[in-house]
Amino acid sequence: MLQSAWRLFTRGQRLNRRGRIAESAEVLDKALSLLEWDSERPPAAGTARARLIAKTLMVMSANMANLGESAEGLRLLDLAEPFTDPVDRGVLFHQRAFNLWQNSRLNDAVHWFAEAEPHLAANGPDYMYAALFHNRAMVWRDLGELHKAMESIQKALQVHETVDIPVNRAKTILLEAMVWLDLGDVTKALLTFDEVRVQFRRYAPDLESFIEASYAEALFSVGMYGQAAERWAEATASQRLAGNRRSAAIYEFWSAVAALEVNRFELAEQRARRAMDSLYEQGNEPMAFLARLLILQGRFDSGQIGPDFAEKVARLCDALEQRGWTLRLKQAKILAARAKIKVKDFDGVEKLLDSESGGPGHDALAEDLARYLAKAELAIAREQDPMPELRAGLDLLDDYRTTFGSVEFQAGVSALGVQLSQKGLGYTTKHGTPSDMLRWAERSRAQALRVPPVKSSGTPAAREALGRLRQARQELWDLQVEGEDGAEALVRVGELEAQIRDYDRAKPGPGEQAERIAPEAIHELAQSRETVVVSLFEAGGNVRAVLVGGGDIRHVELMPLDEAAELGSRLGADLDALRRTFHHPERLRQSVEGSMRRNAAAMSEGLLDPIADYVGDRQVVLIPHSKLAWVPWPMLPLLRGRPLTVSPSAEAWWRAVQKPAATGPALAAAGPGLGRAGEEIEAIAKLYQDPVLIHADESDPEAVLKALDGAAVAHLAAHGHHEPDNVLFSRLDFGLGPLNAYELLGLDQPPQHVVLSACDLGRSTVEVGNETLGFTAALLHAGTSTVVSSLAKVPDAMAAEMMVDYHRRCAAGASPAEALAAVGERRPWHPFVAFGA
């Protein structure tokens, strides 16, 4: 009987170590039954049976905590203590500390870890001695004592050198990576996550969901809230399946935080309430209080607060402090201060906001940004200048952005400053000059373009991975053409893209960024080029325009943003419909064109007619609001036939104009599947001296990439794919595989002028922080000055005819905007736009 029970205990312990909590509890329950355990008749101390029952109850106690029954887990330890063998007392004390941590009783946990340490040092077992330092590090982390956490982790790793349990060592390395993440070293943390994933897959696949949750934290820290929420959802489902209610509830809480950050208030409250109810059931009051605070934060952000709102927040803050809890506590106090400021109750507000910077890492940054926002709101409420506080917050964010080499991360970081930038833009609209408005509008868009590319795609490891990806995509294409099942090949493509993306995200940033350009300098350059720069932004619900390049810098209020966005959406839908009706009856085509004409006229009337006198007959550089990013601007009456460039920001336009032009040979390349691409690129190549010509049947993306480097102009006639959920793998198809947007960032000298004559690669994904990502955006980020691309799929015949005419004008000395305007006059509904400068 005893031998069988030992086997069950060992198995249950192993299942617990691998995160299979419900199975472990079931096995240990069988062991206790076999040992005839009865809490009313505990065994006499000193027997082998008593020792095994005590050890089994200790592991069962850990399972109870993970199953959300910490109180029951602690009760089991109390039952076991009287007959626990003296050499096992360290294990029992450790388990008590662990359960207290699981129940968010952090200071009590610290005490019992200290009680356990001398016992485990003297009696072992060594794996539990290592676990002591590992688990104590988790408590220090929750208390915000990151350096103490790291010291404890290093001690755990030292002990692991003599303990042959690879999965436990991998857990400790993962914890070390999480502390690196807390300290702000996101790239180092991501590299470590990949190492740990390999170990988990080898020794404990069920633990891989913890890697997903760790990735979610990293993505959240750079403002990529949607992807973070997806990873937390996966981890939540896995933990529920494993029976770990505690981790599942905490992951759901964090997914609620992610939903709140993108203003999905109803979804955030639903998730937070589920997490709160589960945490209360588990007896985890501090985390339940945080979930309640999150619900209140959502109501504050959505304007749903009552007169006692600040008092409710203050009570929750007091409850957290009484329990020794620090996680997000300072942010909760800042929320209480903001609530008091909103109702002009300034009593005690300075005390709530009187705190030094939290130090490195995302949590400290988020706290600092929230404090700057609250101090700005306090200044406004007192009729003082809020701008110093708002600028200081965004300056802090600028420095944070430069630590990342990934364009995705650089763009995502802007999401952290949305409230600061909106507050500043709203204030300057009411109280500032048009020059102030432009300066502040520039702080709320295209910030990633100020950071030099890291060029991670050019490293040998990245090149090798990209080669494997091309091969996998080609295999997938072949299977699809032959009508065979490509499911496995599709999975392989996804795995390789994830590998490359994770590699890119782990690259450190350059630590530098371009200097800001004064509105007066932009105005002066625009005047010298007989150009008007129209910067569109939103304040008070309406689109506003700051105009530069005329006699003065001017501000004009335009139509409501929601109406403009709806008209832009209709116009885009009309454009897509027009492409589909290209070979349809003329009557249907005329109906679509009529709809386009009405929507274009209405949009022009609301956005452009009020600025027509200022624009006059000059060229236009348009900086659209993010909700108007896909509008086919050349179709609007005021802009039809006029040289027009759409740019991510006024500063980006200024830098692109000033940048020395590449002077290498022109490139004309075609991909497969386009009927007239061959004659198109041949006609274009004849217009330039010593061009590089790459036909579809020999089009190698590596060769195209090499020819792009340093080219004065490049014309790419190839099918493209915009991937809104995976923008770095938006791509052009060539004969020997795809050319991915990610690869463009590795160019040493990007081409001066690129034309994408097929598909809809002018479209982009707009991130939460109003940054755009996609194939066209990748070229601009790499340093290309001008990209001409389409907002809709283009019929082959139209593309070939129009682009040959376009290049003829460029070769004769016209600028891209001038050439596109000229060839578009006879084709009023063409979908091409010149982006950049």
C-alpha positions in Angstrom: 0.0 0.0 0.0 2.7 2.5 1.0 4.7 1.8 -2.2 1.7 2.4 -4.4 0.9 5.6 -2.6 4.5 6.8 -3.1 4.2 6.2 -6.8 0.9 8.2 -6.9 2.5 11.0 -4.8 5.5 11.1 -7.2 3.2 11.3 -10.2 1.0 13.9 -8.7 4.0 16.0 -7.8 5.3 15.7 -11.4 2.0 16.8 -12.8 1.9 19.8 -10.5 5.4 20.8 -11.7 4.2 20.7 -15.3 1.2 22.8 -14.6 -1.5 20.1 -14.9 -3.2 21.1 -11.7 -6.5 19.3 -12.0 -4.9 16.0 -12.9 -2.4 16.4 -10.1 -5.1 17.0 -7.6 -7.0 13.9 -8.8 -3.9 11.7 -8.5 -3.0 13.0 -5.0 -6.5 12.5 -3.8 -6.2 8.8 -4.8 -2.9 8.6 -2.9 -4.6 10.0 0.2 -7.4 7.5 -0.1 -4.9 4.7 -0.4 -3.2 6.0 2.8 -6.6 6.1 4.5 -6.2 9.8 5.4 -8.8 11.1 7.8 -8.5 14.6 9.1 -10.4 13.6 12.2 -7.9 10.8 12.9 -4.4 12.1 11.9 -1.6 9.6 11.9 1.0 9.5 14.7 4.1 11.5 13.9 7.3 9.6 13.1 5.9 6.8 10.8 6.5 6.5 7.1 2.8 6.7 6.5 2.6 10.0 8.4 5.5 11.5 6.5 4.0 10.5 3.1 0.5 11.9 4.1 2.1 15.2 5.2 4.1 15.5 1.9 1.0 14.7 -0.1 -1.0 17.3 1.7 1.7 19.9 1.0 1.5 19.3 -2.8 -2.2 19.1 -2.6 -2.2 22.5 -0.8 -0.3 24.0 -3.8 -3.0 22.5 -6.1 -5.7 24.0 -4.0 -4.2 27.5 -4.3 -4.0 27.2 -8.1 -7.5 25.8 -8.2 -8.6 29.0 -6.5 -9.0 27.5 -3.0 -6.2 29.0 -1.1 -8.0 28.9 2.2 -8.5 25.2 1.8 -4.8 24.8 0.9 -3.8 26.6 4.1 -6.1 24.5 6.1 -4.5 21.3 4.7 -1.1 22.7 5.8 -2.4 23.4 9.3 -3.7 19.8 9.5 -0.3 18.4 8.3 1.9 20.4 10.6 1.5 18.4 13.8 2.7 15.2 12.2 5.2 16.6 9.7 8.6 15.1 10.0 11.1 17.8 11.3 13.2 17.5 8.1 10.1 18.4 6.1 9.2 21.5 8.1 11.0 23.7 5.6 8.9 22.4 2.8 5.7 23.0 4.8 6.7 26.5 5.7 7.6 27.2 2.1 4.3 25.9 1.0 2.5 28.1 3.4 4.4 31.1 2.1 3.6 30.1 -1.5 -0.2 29.8 -0.7 -0.1 33.2 1.0 1.5 34.7 -2.1 -1.1 33.0 -4.3 -3.7 34.7 -2.1 -1.9 38.1 -2.5 -1.0 38.2 1.2 2.5 39.4 0.3 4.0 40.5 3.6 2.8 37.2 5.3 4.4 35.3 2.5 7.7 37.1 3.0 7.6 36.1 6.7 7.1 32.4 6.0 9.7 32.2 3.3 12.1 33.6 5.9 11.0 30.9 8.3 11.4 28.2 5.7 14.9 29.2 4.5 17.1 27.8 7.4 15.2 24.5 7.4 15.5 24.0 3.7 19.2 25.1 3.8 19.9 22.4 6.4 17.6 19.6 5.3 16.7 20.2 1.7 15.6 18.9 -0.6 17.7 20.9 -3.0 14.9 21.4 -5.6 12.7 22.9 -2.9 15.6 25.1 -1.7 15.8 26.4 -5.3 12.0 26.8 -5.4 12.2 29.0 -2.2 14.4 31.6 -3.9 12.3 31.4 -7.1 9.0 31.9 -5.4 10.3 34.5 -3.0 11.4 36.4 -6.1 7.8 36.4 -7.3 6.7 38.0 -4.1 9.5 40.7 -4.3 8.3 41.3 -7.9 4.7 41.9 -6.8 6.0 44.2 -4.1 7.9 46.2 -6.7 11.3 45.2 -5.2 12.8 44.3 -8.5 16.4 44.3 -7.4 15.6 42.0 -4.5 13.7 39.8 -6.9 16.7 39.6 -9.3 19.1 38.7 -6.3 16.7 35.9 -5.3 16.5 34.6 -8.9 20.3 34.4 -9.1 20.4 32.4 -5.9 17.8 30.0 -7.4 19.9 29.6 -10.5 23.0 28.8 -8.5 21.1 26.0 -6.7 19.7 24.7 -10.0 23.3 24.1 -11.1 23.3 21.1 -8.7 19.7 20.0 -9.3 18.8 18.1 -12.4 15.3 19.3 -13.0 15.4 21.2 -16.3 11.8 22.4 -16.2 12.2 24.1 -12.8 15.4 25.8 -14.1 13.5 27.0 -17.2 10.7 28.4 -14.9 13.3 30.4 -13.1 14.9 31.7 -16.3 11.4 32.8 -17.4 10.9 34.6 -14.1 14.3 36.3 -14.7 13.0 37.4 -18.1 9.9 38.9 -16.6 11.9 40.9 -14.2 14.0 42.1 -17.1 10.7 43.2 -18.7 9.7 45.0 -15.5 13.1 46.8 -15.6 12.4 48.0 -19.1 14.7 45.6 -21.1 11.9 44.3 -23.4 14.3 43.0 -26.1 16.3 41.0 -23.6 13.2 39.5 -22.1 11.9 38.5 -25.6 15.1 36.7 -26.4 14.8 34.8 -23.1 11.2 33.9 -23.8 12.3 32.1 -27.0 14.9 30.1 -25.1 12.5 29.1 -22.4 9.9 28.1 -24.9 12.3 25.5 -26.3 12.8 24.0 -22.9 9.1 23.9 -22.1 8.3 22.2 -25.4 10.9 19.6 -24.6 10.2 19.0 -20.9 6.7 20.4 -20.1 4.5 21.4 -23.1 1.6 22.2 -20.8 3.6 25.2 -19.5 3.9 26.9 -22.8 0.8 29.0 -22.1 2.9 30.9 -19.5 5.1 31.9 -22.4 2.1 33.3 -24.2 1.1 35.3 -21.1 4.7 36.6 -20.8 4.6 37.7 -24.5 1.3 39.4 -23.8 3.0 41.5 -21.1 5.8 42.4 -23.4 3.3 43.4 -26.2 1.2 45.4 -23.7 4.3 47.3 -22.6 4.8 48.7 -26.1 1.1 49.6 -26.7 0.2 46.6 -28.9 -2.9 46.0 -26.9 -4.9 44.0 -29.5 -2.1 41.3 -29.9 -1.5 41.3 -26.1 -5.2 40.6 -25.4 -5.2 37.7 -28.0 -2.2 36.1 -26.2 -3.8 36.6 -22.8 -7.0 35.0 -24.1 -5.1 31.9 -25.3 -3.3 31.7 -21.9 -6.6 32.1 -20.0 -8.2 29.2 -21.9 -5.1 27.0 -21.4 -5.1 27.7 -17.6 -8.8 27.0 -17.3 -8.3 23.7 -19.1 -5.4 22.8 -16.7 -7.6 23.8 -13.7 -5.5 26.8 -12.7 -8.3 29.2 -11.8 -5.9 31.7 -10.2 -3.8 32.3 -13.3 -6.9 32.2 -15.5 -8.5 35.0 -13.5 -5.4 37.1 -13.4 -4.9 36.8 -17.2 -8.5 37.8 -17.8 -7.9 40.8 -15.6 -5.0 41.9 -17.8 -6.9 41.3 -21.0 -9.5 43.7 -19.5 -6.8 46.2 -19.0 -5.8 45.8 -22.7 -9.5 46.3 -23.8 -9.7 49.5 -21.7 -6.6 50.9 -23.3 -8.3 50.9 -26.7 -11.5 52.4 -25.2 -13.6 49.2 -25.5 -15.2 50.1 -22.2 -18.1 47.5 -22.3 -15.7 44.6 -23.1 -13.2 45.8 -20.5 -15.9 45.9 -17.8 -17.2 42.4 -18.8 -13.7 40.9 -18.5 -12.9 42.8 -15.3 -16.1 41.7 -13.7 -15.5 38.0 -14.5 -12.0 38.3 -13.2 -13.2 40.1 -10.0 -16.0 37.6 -9.3 -13.5 34.7 -9.7 -10.9 36.4 -7.5 -13.3 37.1 -4.8 -14.5 33.5 -4.8 -10.8 32.5 -4.5 -10.3 34.8 -1.5 -7.8 36.9 -3.5 -9.0 40.3 -2.3 -6.2 42.5 -3.5 -6.4 41.3 -7.1 -10.2 41.5 -6.9 -9.9 45.1 -5.7 -7.7 45.9 -8.7 -10.4 44.5 -11.0 -12.9 46.7 -9.3 -10.6 49.7 -9.8 -10.3 48.8 -13.4 -14.1 48.9 -13.8 -14.1 52.4 -12.1 -11.3 53.5 -14.5 -13.4 52.5 -17.5 -16.3 54.5 -16.1 -14.1 57.5 -15.5 -12.7 57.4 -19.1 -16.2 57.0 -20.6 -17.6 59.9 -18.5 -19.8 57.7 -16.2 -18.9 59.0 -12.7 -21.1 60.1 -9.8 -20.4 62.6 -7.0 -18.9 59.9 -4.8 -16.6 58.4 -7.4 -13.3 59.7 -5.9 -14.3 58.4 -2.5 -14.9 54.9 -4.0 -11.5 54.9 -5.6 -9.9 56.2 -2.3 -11.5 53.4 -0.3 -10.1 50.8 -2.6 -6.6 52.4 -2.5 -6.8 52.3 1.3 -7.8 48.6 1.3 -4.9 47.8 -1.0 -2.4 49.6 1.2 -3.7 47.9 4.3 -2.9 44.6 2.7 0.6 45.7 1.7 -0.2 45.7 -2.0 1.7 47.9 -4.4 0.9 46.7 -8.0 -0.9 49.5 -9.8 -1.5 51.2 -6.5 0.1 54.5 -7.5 -1.9 54.5 -10.7 -5.1 54.0 -8.6 -4.1 57.0 -6.5 -3.7 59.1 -9.7 -7.2 58.0 -10.8 -8.5 59.2 -7.4 -6.7 62.5 -8.0 -8.1 62.9 -11.5 -11.6 62.2 -10.2 -11.3 65.0 -7.6 -9.9 67.4 -10.2 -12.9 66.7 -12.4 -15.3 67.9 -9.8 -12.9 70.7 -8.8 -12.2 69.3 -5.3 -8.5 70.0 -5.0 -8.2 69.0 -1.4 -5.4 66.5 -1.0 -4.8 66.2 -4.8 -1.1 67.3 -4.6 -0.5 64.6 -2.0 -2.0 62.0 -4.2 0.2 63.2 -7.1 3.4 63.8 -5.0 5.6 60.9 -5.9 8.9 60.5 -7.6 9.4 58.7 -10.9 8.8 55.0 -10.5 12.0 54.1 -12.3 12.6 51.9 -15.3 10.1 49.7 -17.1 6.6 50.0 -18.6 4.7 50.1 -15.3 6.8 53.0 -14.0 6.5 54.7 -17.4 2.7 54.3 -17.4 2.5 55.7 -13.9 4.7 58.7 -14.8 2.5 59.4 -17.9 -0.7 59.2 -15.9 0.8 61.6 -13.3 1.8 64.1 -16.0 -1.7 63.8 -17.4 -3.3 64.4 -14.0 -1.0 67.4 -13.3 -1.9 68.9 -16.7 -5.6 68.5 -15.9 -5.0 70.1 -12.5 -3.3 73.1 -14.3 -6.3 73.4 -16.6 -8.8 73.3 -13.8 -6.8 76.1 -12.1 -6.6 78.0 -15.3 -2.9 77.5 -15.5 -0.7 76.4 -18.4 -0.7 72.5 -18.7 1.7 72.3 -21.6 5.0 71.8 -19.6 3.5 68.7 -18.0 2.2 67.3 -21.3 5.5 67.9 -23.1 7.4 66.3 -20.3 5.3 63.2 -20.6 5.7 62.9 -24.3 9.4 63.6 -24.1 9.7 60.6 -21.7 7.8 58.5 -24.3 10.1 59.6 -27.1 13.1 58.3 -25.2 11.3 55.0 -24.5 10.5 54.5 -28.2 14.2 54.7 -29.2 15.0 51.6 -27.1 13.2 49.4 -29.6 14.5 48.2 -33.0 11.1 46.8 -34.1 9.0 49.2 -36.2 5.9 47.5 -34.8 7.1 48.3 -31.3 8.1 51.9 -32.2 4.7 52.5 -33.7 2.9 50.7 -30.8 4.6 52.9 -28.2 2.7 55.9 -29.4 -0.5 54.3 -28.0 0.9 55.0 -24.5 0.7 58.7 -25.1 -2.7 59.1 -26.8 -4.4 60.8 -23.8 -1.4 63.2 -23.4 -1.3 64.2 -27.1 -5.1 64.6 -27.3 -5.2 66.7 -24.2 -2.4 68.9 -25.6 -4.0 69.2 -29.0 -7.4 70.1 -27.5 -5.8 72.8 -25.3 -3.8 74.4 -28.0 -6.9 74.5 -30.3 -8.7 76.6 -27.7 -5.8 78.7 -26.4 -2.9 78.5 -28.8 -1.8 79.8 -32.2 -2.1 77.9 -35.4 1.7 77.3 -35.1 1.2 75.8 -31.7 -1.6 73.5 -33.1 0.7 72.3 -35.9 3.6 71.7 -33.4 1.3 69.6 -31.2 -0.4 67.8 -34.1 3.1 66.6 -35.1 3.6 65.1 -31.7 0.6 62.8 -32.2 1.5 61.1 -35.5 4.3 59.3 -37.4 6.6 59.3 -34.3 8.1 56.0 -35.5 9.4 57.7 -38.6 11.7 59.8 -36.4 13.6 56.6 -35.3 16.3 55.3 -37.8 15.7 51.8 -39.0 17.8 49.1 -37.2 18.0 46.9 -40.4 17.6 43.6 -38.5 16.4 41.9 -41.8 19.9 42.2 -43.2 21.6 39.9 -40.6 22.6 36.3 -41.7 20.1 34.7 -39.3 17.2 36.8 -40.6 18.2 36.2 -44.3 18.2 32.5 -43.7 14.8 32.5 -42.0 13.4 34.7 -44.8 14.8 32.2 -47.3 12.9 29.4 -45.6 9.8 31.5 -45.5 9.9 32.0 -49.3 10.3 28.3 -49.8 7.4 27.6 -47.6 5.2 30.2 -49.3 6.1 28.7 -52.7 5.2 25.2 -51.5 1.9 26.6 -50.2 1.3 28.3 -53.6 2.0 25.1 -55.5 -0.4 23.1 -53.4 -3.1 25.7 -53.8 -2.6 25.8 -57.6 -2.8 22.0 -57.8 -6.0 21.9 -55.6 -4.3 20.0 -52.8 -4.6 20.4 -49.1 -2.2 23.2 -48.0 -3.1 23.2 -44.3 0.3 22.0 -43.1 2.1 24.3 -45.4 0.0 27.2 -44.1 0.9 26.4 -40.5 4.6 26.2 -41.5 4.3 29.7 -43.1 2.7 31.0 -39.9 5.5 29.5 -37.7 8.3 31.0 -39.8 6.6 34.4 -39.9 6.3 34.3 -36.1 9.9 33.3 -35.8 11.1 36.2 -37.9 8.7 38.7 -36.2 9.9 37.6 -32.8 13.5 37.9 -33.9 12.8 41.5 -35.1 11.0 42.4 -31.9 14.0 41.3 -29.8 16.4 43.8 -31.6 17.4 46.7 -29.4 16.7 50.2 -30.7 19.2 52.8 -32.0 18.8 55.1 -29.0 18.4 58.2 -31.2 15.8 60.0 -33.2 15.5 62.8 -35.7 15.2 66.4 -34.4 11.8 68.0 -34.4 11.1 70.6 -37.1 9.6 73.9 -36.2 6.3 74.9 -37.8 8.0 78.0 -39.2 10.6 75.9 -41.0 7.9 73.8 -42.6 6.0 77.0 -43.6 9.2 78.5 -45.1 9.9 75.3 -47.1 6.3 75.0 -48.3 6.4 78.6 -49.5 9.6 78.1 -51.4 8.1 75.2 -53.2 4.8 76.9 -54.0 3.1 74.2 -51.9 0.4 74.3 -49.2 0.7 71.7 -46.4 -2.7 70.8 -45.0 -2.5 69.1 -41.6 -5.8 67.6 -40.5 -6.5 66.8 -36.9 -9.5 66.5 -34.6 -10.6 68.6 -31.7 -14.0 69.0 -30.2 -15.4 66.3 -32.5 -14.6 68.3 -35.7 -11.8 68.0 -38.2 -9.5 71.0 -38.1 -6.9 72.0 -40.6 -3.6 73.9 -40.0 -2.5 75.4 -43.3 1.1 76.4 -44.0 2.8 77.7 -47.2 0.5 80.6 -47.9 0.8 84.1 -46.5 0.5 83.0 -42.9 0.0 79.8 -40.8 -3.8 79.5 -40.5 -6.3 77.3 -38.6 -9.7 76.4 -40.0 -12.5 74.4 -38.4 -14.1 71.9 -40.8 -16.8 69.2 -40.8 -17.5 66.7 -38.0 -14.9 63.9 -38.0 -17.5 61.1 -37.8 -19.2 62.5 -41.0 -15.9 62.8 -42.8 -14.9 59.3 -41.8 -18.3 57.9 -43.0 -17.9 59.7 -46.4 -14.4 58.4 -46.7 -15.5 54.9 -46.0 -18.2 55.2 -48.7 -15.8 56.6 -51.2 -13.4 53.7 -50.6 -16.2 51.2 -51.0 -17.3 52.9 -54.2 -13.7 52.6 -55.5 -13.6 48.9 -54.7 -17.0 48.5 -56.4 -15.8 50.3 -59.5 -12.9 47.9 -59.9 -15.3 45.0 -59.7 -17.5 46.5 -62.3 -14.7 47.1 -64.8 -16.1 44.5 -67.1 -19.7 44.9 -66.1 -22.5 46.7 -68.0 -22.0 50.4 -68.5 -25.3 51.1 -66.6 -23.9 49.5 -63.5 -20.6 51.3 -63.9 -22.4 54.7 -64.2 -24.4 54.0 -61.1 -21.1 53.4 -59.1 -19.5 56.5 -60.6 -22.6 58.5 -59.6 -22.2 57.4 -56.0 -18.5 58.2 -56.1 -19.2 61.7 -57.5 -21.8 62.5 -54.8 -19.6 61.2 -51.9 -16.5 63.0 -53.3 -18.4 66.2 -53.7 -19.8 66.0 -50.1 -16.4 65.3 -48.7 -14.8 68.1 -50.7 -17.5 70.5 -49.6 -16.9 69.7 -45.9 -13.1 69.4 -45.8 -11.7 71.3 -48.8 -14.0 74.1 -49.9 -13.4 76.1 -46.7 -9.7 76.1 -47.4 -9.9 76.6 -51.2 -9.0 80.3 -51.1 -5.9 79.7 -49.1 -4.8 76.8 -51.3 -5.3 78.8 -54.5 -3.6 77.0 -57.5 -0.7 75.6 -55.5 0.4 72.0 -55.0 -0.9 70.3 -51.9 0.7 68.1 -49.2 -2.0 66.5 -47.2 -1.5 65.1 -43.7 -4.7 63.1 -43.0 -6.3 62.2 -39.7 -5.8 58.5 -38.9 -9.5 57.9 -39.5 -9.1 59.3 -43.0 -6.0 57.4 -43.9 -7.6 55.4 -46.8 -9.4 58.3 -48.5 -8.7 58.4 -52.3 -7.9 62.2 -52.0 -7.2 62.7 -55.8 -10.8 62.0 -56.5 -12.1 65.1 -54.6 -12.9 68.0 -56.9 -10.5 70.5 -55.4 -7.6 68.1 -55.7 -8.4 66.4 -59.1 -5.7 67.2 -61.5 -3.7 69.1 -58.9 -0.2 67.9 -57.8 -0.9 66.2 -54.5 1.2 64.2 -52.0 -0.2 62.4 -48.9 2.3 62.3 -46.1 2.4 60.7 -42.7 3.4 64.0 -41.0 4.6 67.5 -41.9 7.9 66.8 -40.4 8.3 63.6 -42.4 7.5 65.6 -45.6 10.1 68.2 -44.6 12.8 65.6 -44.0 12.0 63.7 -47.2 12.3 66.8 -49.3 15.7 67.7 -47.7 17.1 64.3 -48.0 19.8 63.7 -50.8 18.4 61.8 -53.7 19.6 58.3 -54.5 21.1 58.2 -58.0 21.5 54.5 -58.9 20.1 52.8 -62.0 16.4 52.7 -62.4 14.7 49.3 -61.7 11.7 47.9 -63.5 10.5 44.5 -62.3 7.5 42.3 -62.8 5.9 39.5 -61.0 3.8 36.6 -62.3 0.1 36.6 -63.0 -0.2 40.1 -64.6 -1.2 40.0 -68.3 0.5 43.2 -69.4 3.3 43.5 -66.8 6.0 42.4 -69.3 5.2 45.1 -71.8 4.6 47.6 -69.0 8.1 47.3 -67.5 9.8 47.1 -70.9 8.2 50.4 -72.0 9.2 52.0 -68.7 12.7 50.7 -68.7 13.3 52.4 -72.1 12.6 55.8 -70.5 15.7 55.6 -68.2 19.4 55.2 -68.9 21.0 51.8 -68.1 18.0 50.4 -66.2 17.8 47.1 -64.4 15.1 45.0 -66.0 13.7 41.9 -64.3 11.0 39.9 -66.0 8.3 37.9 -64.2 9.7 34.4 -65.2 13.1 35.3 -63.7 12.0 37.6 -60.9 13.9 36.6 -57.7 13.0 38.7 -54.7 16.6 38.7 -53.6 17.6 40.2 -56.9 14.8 42.8 -56.7 15.9 43.7 -53.2 19.5 44.2 -54.3 18.4 46.3 -57.3 16.2 48.4 -55.0 19.2 49.5 -52.9 20.3 52.9 -54.2 17.9 53.0 -57.1 16.8 56.5 -58.2 13.4 55.1 -59.2 11.9 51.6 -59.0 8.8 50.4 -60.7 7.4 47.1 -59.4 4.5 45.5 -61.3 3.6 42.6 -59.1 0.6 41.2 -57.2 0.6 42.4 -53.6 -1.0 41.4 -50.4 -1.7 43.8 -47.5 -1.8 41.8 -44.3 -3.7 44.0 -41.7 -3.0 41.6 -38.8 0.6 40.9 -39.8 1.8 44.1 -41.5 5.5 43.3 -41.8 4.6 40.4 -44.0 2.5 42.5 -46.5 4.3 41.5 -49.7 4.8 41.5 -53.4 4.8 38.2 -55.3 7.7 37.5 -57.6 8.5 34.4 -59.6 10.8 32.8 -56.9 8.8 34.0 -53.9 7.5 37.0 -52.0 9.3 40.2 -51.1 8.1 41.2 -47.6 7.7 44.7 -46.2 10.0 43.7 -43.4 12.9 43.2 -45.8 12.7 46.8 -47.0 13.9 48.0 -43.6 17.3 46.4 -44.2 18.2 48.5 -47.3 21.4 50.4 -47.0 20.2 53.2 -49.3 16.5 53.0 -50.0 15.3 54.0 -53.5 14.3 57.6 -53.9 11.0 56.9 -55.7 9.1 53.7 -55.8 6.0 52.8 -57.9 3.8 49.9 -56.9 1.5 49.5 -59.9 -0.7 46.6 -59.0 -3.0 45.7 -56.1 -3.8 47.9 -53.0 -0.6 48.3 -51.2 -1.3 51.9 -50.5 -3.5 50.7 -47.7 -2.2 50.5 -44.2 -3.0 49.4 -40.8 -3.6 52.2 -38.3 -2.3 51.3 -34.9 -3.8 52.6 -31.6 -1.3 55.4 -31.4 -2.3 56.8 -34.9 0.7 55.2 -36.5 0.4 53.5 -39.9 2.0 50.2 -40.9 2.1 48.4 -44.2 4.1 47.9 -47.4 4.0 51.6 -48.4 4.7 52.7 -44.8 7.7 50.3 -44.6 9.3 51.9 -47.7 8.8 55.4 -46.1 10.2 54.2 -42.9 13.2 52.7 -44.6 13.9 56.2 -46.1 12.2 56.2 -49.5 11.0 59.8 -50.2 8.1 59.0 -52.5 5.9 55.9 -53.0 3.1 55.8 -55.6 0.7 53.0 -54.8 -2.9 52.2 -55.1 -5.8 52.2 -52.6 -7.7 49.5 -54.6 -6.9 46.7 -56.9 -6.1 48.0 -60.4 -7.1 46.5 -63.8 -3.9 45.4 -65.7 -4.7 47.5 -68.7 -5.3 50.6 -66.7 -2.1 50.1 -64.7 0.1 49.5 -67.8 -1.3 52.4 -69.8 -1.3 54.9 -66.9 2.1 54.0 -65.5 4.0 54.2 -68.8 2.5 57.7 -69.3 3.4 58.5 -65.7 7.1 57.5 -66.0 7.4 59.3 -69.3 6.6 62.6 -67.5 8.9 61.7 -64.5 11.8 61.0 -66.9 11.2 64.4 -68.5 11.6 66.1 -65.2 8.2 66.2 -63.5 7.9 65.5 -59.8 5.9 62.3 -58.9 3.0 64.5 -57.7 3.0 66.5 -60.9 3.2 63.5 -63.1 0.4 61.6 -61.3 -1.8 64.7 -61.5 -1.3 65.0 -65.2 -2.0 61.4 -66.0 -5.0 61.4 -63.7 -6.8 64.2 -65.3 -8.3 61.9 -68.0 -8.9 59.1 -65.5 -10.8 60.8 -62.6 -11.5 57.6 -60.7 -8.0 56.1 -60.7 -6.9 54.7 -57.3 -3.2 55.8 -57.3 -1.8 58.2 -54.6 1.6 59.7 -54.2 2.7 59.1 -50.6 5.7 60.8 -48.8 7.1 63.9 -50.6 
